[in-house]
Structure formats: structure tokens, C-alpha cells
Amino acid sequence: MGVTVEARNASELRADLLVVPVPEGADAAADGLDERVRARSAQLLSTGEATGEFGSTVVVHLDDDASVQRVAL
């Protein structure tokens, strides 16, 4: 397994897993993400499934046709 860290515009990414840091108390993921990712992130944050708490992680599986297969919040 290889790990690569890059700074890019999120719309240009092709990856198996995208890690998106979410601060505690946030109600949405960072700007610049695909709308599907932002919508799912906002839903998880509003229901409390994702909290942004230190040490907590939620993995979201996206559609097979997405350029990013999973997102970790």
C-alpha cells in the first residue's frame, strides 16, 4: 500500500480515499469539494454521525463513477 500526500484542487483528484479534516463543531466540509461530498458531509455532521472530534473518523463510500471512491472525515 502506498500513501501520497498532495495539495491540489479537490475537483482534480482521482483517489481511492480522500481525507478531509473537519474541525469540531463544523456544520459543513471545506469549500472546493465536489457537491456530492459536501452534501453527504453536511448530512453526517448535522445528524451527529460525524463530529470532528479529535480521534474520530467517519468513512463515506461514494458512487462507483466518482473520481474519489471514499472520503474520510
C-alpha positions as CSV (number, residue, x, y, z in Angstrom):
1,M,0.0,0.0,0.0
2,G,1.3,3.4,-0.9
3,V,0.4,6.8,0.6
4,T,0.7,10.0,-1.3
5,V,0.1,13.5,0.1
6,E,-0.5,16.3,-2.4
7,A,-2.0,19.7,-2.4
8,R,-4.5,20.1,-5.3
9,N,-7.8,21.5,-6.2
10,A,-10.2,18.7,-5.0
11,S,-12.1,18.7,-8.3
12,E,-8.8,17.4,-10.0
13,L,-8.3,14.4,-7.7
14,R,-8.6,10.8,-8.5
15,A,-8.1,8.7,-5.4
16,D,-9.2,5.6,-3.5
17,L,-9.5,7.7,-0.3
18,L,-9.6,11.4,0.3
19,V,-9.0,12.6,3.9
20,V,-10.9,15.8,4.7
21,P,-10.2,17.4,8.1
22,V,-13.3,18.7,9.8
23,P,-12.9,20.8,12.9
24,E,-15.1,20.0,15.9
25,G,-18.4,22.0,15.7
26,A,-18.3,22.4,11.9
27,D,-21.5,22.2,10.0
28,A,-20.0,21.6,6.6
29,A,-16.8,20.3,4.9
30,A,-14.3,22.6,3.3
31,D,-15.2,24.6,0.2
32,G,-13.9,23.4,-3.1
33,L,-15.1,19.8,-2.7
34,D,-17.4,18.0,-5.0
35,E,-21.0,18.9,-4.3
36,R,-21.8,15.2,-3.6
37,V,-19.1,15.1,-0.9
38,R,-20.2,18.4,0.6
39,A,-23.8,17.3,0.8
40,R,-23.0,13.9,2.4
41,S,-20.6,15.5,4.8
42,A,-23.2,18.1,5.8
43,Q,-25.8,15.4,6.4
44,L,-23.4,13.4,8.6
45,L,-22.4,16.5,10.6
46,S,-26.0,17.6,11.1
47,T,-27.1,14.2,12.4
48,G,-24.0,13.9,14.7
49,E,-22.6,10.8,13.0
50,A,-19.5,12.9,12.1
51,T,-18.4,15.3,14.9
52,G,-15.0,16.5,14.0
53,E,-13.9,15.3,17.5
54,F,-10.2,14.6,17.8
55,G,-9.6,10.9,17.1
56,S,-12.9,10.2,15.4
57,T,-13.3,9.2,11.8
58,V,-16.2,8.5,9.5
59,V,-15.7,6.9,6.1
60,V,-18.2,7.8,3.3
61,H,-18.4,5.5,0.3
62,L,-19.2,7.3,-2.9
63,D,-20.6,6.1,-6.2
64,D,-18.5,3.9,-8.4
65,D,-18.3,6.6,-11.1
66,A,-16.9,9.2,-8.7
67,S,-13.3,10.3,-9.1
68,V,-12.8,9.7,-5.3
69,Q,-14.1,6.3,-4.1
70,R,-14.2,7.1,-0.3
71,V,-13.9,10.2,1.9
72,A,-12.7,10.1,5.5
73,L,-14.0,12.9,7.7
